[in-house]
Amino acid sequence: MERNIDVKNPLACPVVSTLGLISGKWKPMVIHVLIEQPVRFGKLKKIMSPISQKVLTEQLRELESVGIVQRDVLADKVLNVTYSLTDYGKSLAPVLEALYLWGEINIPYSK
């Protein structure tokens, strides 16, 4: 019987799989902002400036499609949309914290 091999992760490495879910310029920031509390789209866009509305929408949809982010429409108003982390998404908090600490120690920034 032939085994199906994922060309993006041929060794089925959990680290590669995890990074595939949260990689990119904006996804870790979206998760970071939503760790504290649910946030409306407009506020999220403002916090994450200079992200464009299109890119933020794409990132949120991708995170929603894998179960990390939940989209809630409040009181049947399209303009009143709140985003929050699912329990699955909240479980990424220690992962992001570890990446933050490693970066703070090991990546030099000009101050």
C-alpha atoms as one frame of an Amber mdcrd trajectory, in Angstrom:
protein
   0.000   0.000   0.000   1.389   3.389  -1.016   1.660   6.120   1.625   0.394
   9.631   0.833   3.215  12.130   1.297   2.578  15.803   1.910   5.005  17.632
  -0.378   5.029  20.641   1.962   5.863  18.443   4.953   7.259  15.129   3.694
   8.505  14.024   7.122   5.174  14.841   8.790   7.035  17.083  11.245   4.760
  18.699  13.860   6.902  21.862  13.875   6.471  22.286  10.123   2.732  21.677
  10.474   2.423  24.251  13.265   4.427  26.863  11.391   2.261  26.207   8.337
  -0.808  27.205  10.357   0.599  30.404  11.859   3.318  31.500   9.459   3.358
  34.799   7.677   3.830  38.420   8.553   0.400  38.997  10.070  -1.004  35.759
  11.517   1.119  35.740  14.686   0.145  39.372  15.311  -3.555  38.612  14.830
  -3.289  35.758  17.331  -1.335  37.947  19.755  -3.959  40.711  19.671  -6.834
  38.250  20.130  -5.241  36.413  23.078  -6.433  39.071  25.529 -10.029  39.496
  24.337 -12.348  39.475  21.325 -11.829  42.458  19.015 -13.999  44.051  16.355
 -12.625  44.125  12.817 -12.131  47.910  12.693 -10.217  47.994  15.957  -8.095
  45.026  14.878  -7.233  46.815  11.634  -6.320  49.968  13.554  -4.107  48.060
  16.011  -2.364  46.260  13.148  -1.826  49.306  10.947  -0.468  49.418   8.181
  -2.220  46.153   7.223  -4.759  46.575   4.435  -8.395  45.572   4.876  -7.998
  42.952   2.132  -4.962  41.312   3.721  -6.482  41.337   7.211  -9.657  39.757
   5.861  -7.613  37.051   4.099  -5.567  36.311   7.219  -8.667  36.110   9.411
 -10.399  33.790   6.932  -7.355  31.509   6.801  -7.148  31.378  10.607 -10.894
  30.765  10.797 -10.706  27.946   8.237  -8.245  26.012  10.423 -10.205  26.630
  13.631  -7.875  29.147  15.306 -10.149  32.186  15.038 -13.892  32.451  15.491
 -15.971  35.111  13.726 -19.075  36.334  15.528 -21.702  38.570  13.941 -23.445
  40.410  16.758 -27.146  41.283  16.723 -27.476  40.311  13.041 -25.534  43.393
  11.948 -22.908  42.795   9.296 -20.885  45.783  10.502 -20.730  44.464  14.051
 -18.317  41.566  13.616 -16.082  40.419  16.445 -13.139  38.047  16.183 -11.856
  35.877  18.997  -9.591  32.903  19.468 -11.082  29.467  19.816  -9.742  27.218
  22.585  -7.547  25.683  19.888  -6.257  29.167  19.027  -5.694  30.031  22.699
  -3.509  26.949  23.010  -0.990  28.757  20.749  -0.301  31.388  23.451   2.677
  29.543  25.002   4.082  28.850  21.529   4.029  32.553  20.633   5.430  33.454
  24.055   8.356  31.070  23.530   9.025  32.532  20.068   8.861  36.054  21.522
  11.342  35.254  24.289  13.731  33.543  21.903  13.600  36.482  19.509  14.074
  38.996  22.292  17.241  37.216  23.435  18.701  36.176  20.092  17.747  38.705
  17.453  19.574  42.020  17.678  17.618  45.170  16.899  19.006  48.643  16.483
  17.540  50.784  19.232
